[in-house]
Amino acid sequence: MSIKLKTSASLAAALTLSLGLAFAPGAQAAGAKAISVKNAWVRWLPNNLPAAGYATLVNASDKPVDLVDMSSADYGDAMLHQTVSNGSSQKMVMVDKLTVPAHGQVAISPGGYHVMLENAKHKVAPGDTVHLTLKFSDGETLDAPFVVKSPAQTN
């Protein structure tokens, strides 16, 4: 039994073709994330009071995707809440999931859904960036940077 060796020119051509296919636009698009985060920020409050995080979640996929969990290396607790009006009063209600529609977006914004951030693990101040890890029902996980702003900057 004999083994034929390819010439170095043939090997170079095969390697060039393989690398070209690996970096083709279609190959990169296959690994693209369905969910993206825009305009992410945190309203900072003094004296270790809980902070609130806001962002817009954008779904580029053909199917709705649920935000099902979140955590932060910067805070001990990160929970999704919704502000609900009961006539003349408002209260915050913890939410288990938030659906981002197919080819759509959902706002996590003041007066509606918000990320409640409690128990800062280190000093957090306006101008800092904190990170939240967002987990979705399709298995996707995003590390999203949130810019910290003072209450005066958020009006």
C-alpha positions, 0 to 999 in steps of 0.5 A: 500500500502506498500513500501519495503526498500532495505537493506543497503547492497543492497544500497551500491552495487547499489551505487558502481555499479553506481559510477563504470559506471560513471567513466568507460572509455567510460563515460569519452570518451563521454565528450571528446572535439573534438578540442585541442590546441597544442604549443600555444604561443604569440609573444610579442612586446614592447610599447603596440604594438599588439601581435600575437598568434600562435597555432596548432588546432587539430580536433579528430572528424569525421566532419570538425569544424570551429573556428568562434570566439575568445576573451581574458580576457587579451586583449581587441581585439582578431581577426583572420587574415591571411597574404596574399601576393600580388606579392611583398607586403604582407597585413593582412586580417581579417578572419571570420572562419578557418576550422579544417579538420576532423581527421586533424589539422591546423597551426596558424603560422607566415606568415599565419594565426595568432591571432591579440591581441590588447589593453592589459588589463594589463601589459603582458611580456615574460614569462607570460601566457595569455588565449584565449577563442576559439569558434567553429561551433559545439558549443565547447568552449576552454580556451587555455593558450598561453605562451608569448615569446619575438621576440628573443625566437620565431626564 
